[in-house]
Amino acid sequence: VVIIKEYAKKHFKSTPTLDFALEVEQLTTRKRANLILNVDGCIAVAFVDMIRSCGAFSREECDDLMSFGCLNGLFVLGRSIGFI
């Protein structure tokens, strides 16, 4: 998670979704120490920030990609290796 956060902060134009997730993590870890931003969550918010800040897509196109669930494939693929 640390590597993903550092990479996003260094290489993406902006990281508002990651920043929001980190703020939420600060609140949740006050309630319980194990309510952290896990690797799947960190990858998800980093991808959203990457897609939104790369310049290849309009904001509307980015929102469409998110609503279509296209990022779910990343997590399904990663889990599928374990099943095989």
FITIRO-108004 format. One record per atom (N, C-alpha, C): x, y, z. Coordinates in steps of 0.2 Angstrom, whole numbers, padded with zeros to 4 digits, always signed. Each point is the difference from the previous one (the first is absolute). Example, Ala and Ser with C-alpha at 12.3 -4.5 7.8 and 13.67 -1.06 7.14 Angstrom:
+0066-0028+0039 -0004+0006+0000 +0004+0006+0000 -0002+0005-0004 +0004+0006+0001 -0004+0005+0003 
***
This chain:
+0004-0006+0000 -0004+0006+0000 +0004+0006+0000 +0006+0000+0004 +0004+0006+0000 +0003+0001-0007 +0002-0005-0003 +0003+0001-0007 -0005+0003-0005 -0006-0002+0000 -0005+0002-0004 -0002+0007+0001 +0000+0002+0007 -0002+0007+0002 +0006+0005-0003 +0006-0002+0002 +0006+0004-0002 +0000+0001-0008 -0001-0006-0003 +0000+0000-0008 -0005+0005-0002 -0006+0000+0002 -0005+0004-0002 +0001+0007+0001 +0003+0002+0006 +0001+0007+0002 +0006+0002-0004 +0004-0004-0002 +0006+0003-0004 -0002+0000-0007 -0004-0004-0003 +0000+0000-0008 -0007+0002-0002 -0005+0001+0004 -0007+0002-0003 +0000+0007+0001 -0004+0004-0004 -0001+0007+0000 -0003+0002+0006 -0005-0004+0002 -0004+0001+0006 -0003-0006+0003 -0001+0000+0007 -0002-0006+0003 -0006+0001+0005 -0005+0003-0002 -0006+0002+0004 -0003-0006+0003 -0001-0005-0004 -0003-0006+0003 +0004-0004+0005 +0007+0000-0001 +0004-0003+0005 +0000+0004+0006 +0001+0007-0001 +0000+0004+0006 -0006-0001+0004 -0006-0001-0003 -0006-0001+0004 +0000-0006+0003 +0002-0006-0003 +0001-0006+0003 +0004+0000+0006 +0006+0004+0000 +0004+0000+0005 -0003+0004+0006 -0004+0005-0002 -0003+0004+0006 -0005-0005+0003 -0004-0004-0004 -0005-0005+0003 +0004-0005+0005 +0006-0002-0003 +0004-0005+0004 +0002+0004+0007 +0001+0006+0000 +0002+0003+0006 -0006+0000+0005 -0006+0001-0002 -0006+0000+0004 -0001-0007+0002 +0000-0005-0004 -0002-0007+0002 +0005-0003+0004 +0007+0001+0000 +0005-0003+0004 -0001+0003+0007 -0003+0006+0001 -0001+0002+0007 -0005-0004+0003 -0005-0003-0004 -0005-0004+0003 +0003-0007+0001 +0003-0003-0005 +0003-0007+0001 +0007+0000-0004 +0005-0002+0003 +0007+0000-0003 +0000-0004-0007 -0004-0005+0000 +0000-0004-0006 -0004+0002-0006 -0004+0006+0000 -0004+0003-0005 +0005+0005-0004 +0004-0004-0004 +0005+0004-0004 -0002+0000-0007 +0004+0004-0004 -0001-0001-0007 +0004-0005-0003 -0003-0006-0002 +0003-0006-0002 +0003+0001-0007 +0003-0005-0002 +0004+0000-0007 -0005+0001-0006 -0006-0004+0001 -0005+0000-0005 -0003+0007-0001 -0002+0003+0006 -0002+0007+0000 +0005+0005-0003 +0006-0001+0002 +0005+0005-0002 +0001-0001-0008 +0000-0006-0002 +0001-0001-0008 -0006+0004-0003 -0006-0001+0003 -0006+0002-0003 +0000+0008-0001 +0001+0003+0006 +0000+0008+0000 +0006+0002-0004 +0006-0003-0001 +0005+0002-0004 -0002-0001-0007 -0003-0005-0002 -0002+0000-0007 -0005+0005-0002 -0005+0002+0005 -0004+0005-0002 +0003+0007-0001 +0005+0001+0005 +0004+0006-0001 +0004+0000-0006 +0003-0006-0002 +0004+0000-0006 -0004+0001-0006 -0006-0003-0001 -0004+0001-0006 -0003+0007+0000 -0001+0003+0006 -0003+0007-0001 +0005+0005-0001 +0007-0001+0002 +0005+0005-0001 +0004-0001-0006 +0000-0006-0004 +0004-0001-0005 -0001+0004-0006 -0006+0003-0001 -0001+0004-0006 -0003-0003-0006 +0000-0007+0001 -0003-0004-0006 -0008+0000+0000 -0003+0002+0005 -0007-0001+0001 -0003+0006+0003 -0006+0002-0003 -0004+0006+0003 -0002-0003+0007 -0003+0005+0004 -0002-0002+0007 -0007-0005-0001 -0004+0002-0005 -0006-0004-0002 +0002-0007-0002 +0006-0001-0004 +0002-0007-0002 +0003-0003+0006 +0003+0003+0005 +0003-0003+0006 -0006-0003+0004 -0005+0005+0001 -0006-0002+0004 -0003-0006-0003 -0001+0000-0007 -0003-0006-0003 +0004-0006+0001 +0006+0000-0001 +0005-0006+0002 -0001-0003+0007 -0001+0005+0005 -0001-0002+0007 -0007-0003+0000 -0005+0003-0003 -0007-0003+0001 -0001-0007-0003 +0004-0001-0006 +0000-0006-0003 +0003-0006+0004 +0004+0002+0005 +0003-0005+0004 +0007-0003-0004 +0003+0004-0004 +0005-0003-0004 +0006-0002+0005 +0001+0003+0005 +0006-0001+0005 -0001-0007+0004 -0007-0002+0000 -0001-0006+0004 +0004-0006-0003 +0002+0000-0007 +0003-0005-0003 +0007-0001+0003 +0003+0006+0002 +0007-0001+0003 +0000-0004+0006 -0005+0000+0004 -0001-0003+0006 -0002-0008-0001 -0004+0000-0005 -0002-0007-0002 +0006-0004-0003 +0004+0003-0004 +0006-0003-0003 +0004-0002+0006 +0002+0004+0004 +0004-0001+0006 -0002-0006+0004 -0006-0001+0001 -0003-0005+0004 +0000-0007-0004 -0001+0001-0006 -0001-0006-0004 +0006-0004+0000 +0006+0003+0000 +0006-0004+0000 +0000-0005+0006 -0002+0002+0006 -0001-0004+0006 -0004-0006-0001 -0005+0001-0004 -0005-0005-0002 +0003-0006-0004 +0004+0003-0005 +0003-0005-0005 +0005-0004+0004 
***
